[in-house]
Amino acid sequence: MKNLKLSLIAIFFFIPISLFANEGMWFLMHIERLNHRDMQKMGLQLTPEEIYSINNQSLKDAIVQFNGGCTASIISSNGLVLTNHHCGYNAIAELSTAEQNHLKNGFWAKSFDEELKPQSLYVRYFVRMDDVSERILSQVNNSMSEKEREAAINKEIAKIQSENDEGGKYTVSVRSFFQGNEFYYFVYQDYTDVRLVGTPAESIGKYGGDTDNWEWPRHTGDFSLFRVYGDANGQPASYSTENVPLKSNYHLPVNISGVKENDFAMILGYPGRTNRWMPAEGIEQNVKYAYPAWVEGSKLSMDVMKKYMDEDESINLMYASQYAGIANYWKNRQGMIDALTKHGTAETKRKTESKFNKWAQKADNIGTYGNVINDINNYYALTNEKAQHDNYLLSLLRSSKFSVLPYRLGSGFENYANANEAKRQELLPRLKAFINGAYTDYHLPLEKEVLAEQLKLYTSKSNYGLPDLLSEMSGANFETYVESIFNLSMFSSKEGAMAFLDYPDPEILANDPLYKLSSALLTKYREQPEALEQPLNDYQRSYRLLVNGLKESGISKIQYPDANSTLRLTYGKVRALPKDSRNDAAVNNYTTFKGVLNKYVPNDDEFDLPKDMLNVNKGKDYGRYANENGELSVNFLTDNDITGGNSGSPVLNGKGELIGLAFDGNIEAMAGDVIFDKDLQRTINVDIRYVLWLIDNYSNAKNIVDELTIVTK
Ligand code: ARG
C-alpha cells in the first residue's frame, strides 16, 4: 500500500499541481487572469469572454438566482427555467391541494396558459459587477471603531447604489469580501412573474428523503421547471395575463452524450456561505455549543410537525416545505459536527494560527497584527454560552410561527394605533393584506405544541439568562401556559387580529400575552450585551486583519473570496469515490435507474415510487437517453467546490453545454464550508439524461422537449 502511494506521488509530481485545482469559488470577471489557462488544460473550450461579457451575449446571461436561496439556468429561448425540485418545493406545495396534489403526483403544463403562478417567486438576472475596494476603503481609517467604519462604508455604498440602479430599474448590491478587505458591487434585474411549468412527483424529485439527503450513492430526480414572464417589452412586471414568456438573451444547450471519469465540469451559481478563514476557536464553538443546540432544537420541532403532517394531507402540504428546510440543516449540522471532529479541523486551524502569530509578533508586524489572535480567542471564550443560547432560541423562532408573528404584526399595530385618522386609512390596506397573508396555511394544534415544546427546551437548556418573562418558568407546564396565552391573545386568530384594526387600543396590545412573549423572545435575540461591546469590536477588527495578514504573509494560499450569495464559477471534473457495494453502477461516479428500483419500498415515506414508474422500466428502452451500457444514468459525481445556494446550478461541459444539475454535497466532506478537502469533497448532480427521460418518455411532456436545444455529441 505504502509503496503504491509513493509511486503515485512520484507520477503526480510531474503533473502541474493546478490540475487538482478543484477548490475555489471564482469571480467571473477574474477568470481570465486567474483560472483560464488551468481550465483550458482541464478541457474548457470557451474563451473568458464567452463565459462573462458585459456587452456581448455570454454564459452568465443564462444563470439566474432563484428566489433568493437557489440557482437556476435558462434553457430555452422562451425563458424556461431549470432548477432543483427542492428549490421549487415551496412553490409546488403552495400550488397543491389535497384534491389537486401536484407535489404528490407531479404536474406538467401542456401550454403556456396552463402554467401556474405561485404567490411570490422571483428570479434575479446578473447584469454586471465591478471592484470598488479602493473607493470604499478610502472612506475608512485605522482609528475608527468598527461601528464608525461600518457607518462610513454604508454611506459610500448608498452612493454606489444610486449611481448604478438607473432610477430603480436595477437592484444594486455592494458586498464585502475577504472579511471586509475588498468590496465589489453587483447589478441585478429581478423578474417577479415566475410560473410553474413542470415537476416530477415528490417521490421522484425527493427520492430517498432525509435518509439519502447529503449522501451518496444517490438516486434522486431533483429538478423542476419554471418560466419567467415579462411585459411586452421584455421588462419585469408584476403578474398579469398580458405578460408574455421572456425572450432569453442566451439559453444553455443541453448535451445528452453523457459523462465519464475525468471529464471537465464547471458549475456557475450562487453559493450561499462559506467560512474558509474561520478561526480555530470559532470552529470549536460551533462544534461544542452552537451546532448541538441547533440539532437538538430542530429534531424536536421535526418530531412534533411530522406527527400532525402524517395525520392529514392538507396539514402535510402546509408544512412540507418548512419541514424539509429544517430537516435539511438538522442533518447538515450533525454532519458538520461529525466531520469537523473526525478531521480535527480546529487543530489544523490552530497550527495555521500559531504560524500566523509568530509572523504577527515580528517587529514589522506587531503594531498591526500583534493582538489579532488574542482578540479573536478572547471573544470566542466569552461567547460560548451565548452561542448555545442563541441557537436554542433560533430554533424556536425558526419553527414556531406564533413566536415571531405577534411581534411583527404588533409593531405595525403600534404604528397604526398611534397614527391620526388619515395615516390609519393609509396603513389599513397593508395591514389587512399582511394579516390575510399571515393567517393562512397553518394548523393551530401543531403550532401550540411546537411552541410549548420549544419553550420547554429553551428554558431548560439556556445557561446564559432568559428573558425576564420566562426567567421563573424553567420546569413549568408549558402546555397549560401556551393554551392559556392563546386563549387570551388577539393574535391567536385572524379574526382577533382584524378586530384590533376596528378598536386600536395600544394598552390592549401592550398587555396581549402572545405579543409580550414574542417581543421578549425577539428582543432577547437581538440583545447586544454591553459587556461584549468592546470584545466584539476587537474581534471584528482582528478577524479582518487575520484574513488580510494570512494573505499578506503567504501563510494562506486561498485566492478566492468566501461564498456570500454572489455569482461564482467552480471547475473540476467528474470524479468517482472509492468503490461502494451499495452502488450497482460499474464505476462509483454515477448511479442507475436499476439502483432506483433496488431502493424502492412500496408506500414508504421516502422510498416509494409512482406505480407506473415500475412498469415503465419493464421495456428498459431508454432510447437516446441510455448510457453506453444501455442503462439510464440517474445521478453523477464531480469534485466541484459548491455549498448551499448552489442548489439548482447547471453543470456544464467544456463547451458550456448543460450535462447536469447540482443538488447536493456528500456528508463526509461536510467540513468543507470551513476547510476544503480536495480529496473528499464531491458535488452530487442529476444527470441531464435522467431529467430529459423523465420529461420526455415518462411524463410525455413533448412540448417542453421541443423548446430545448439538444446536442447529441
Ligand atoms: N441537501 C440539499 C441541499 O442543501 C437539499 C436536499 C433536499 N432534500 C431533502 N431530502 N431534504 O441543497
Residues whose N, C-alpha, C, O or C-beta is under 5 A from the ligand:
A	BS01	LIG	H86 G209 D210 N213 W214 A324 N328 G644 S647 F663 D664
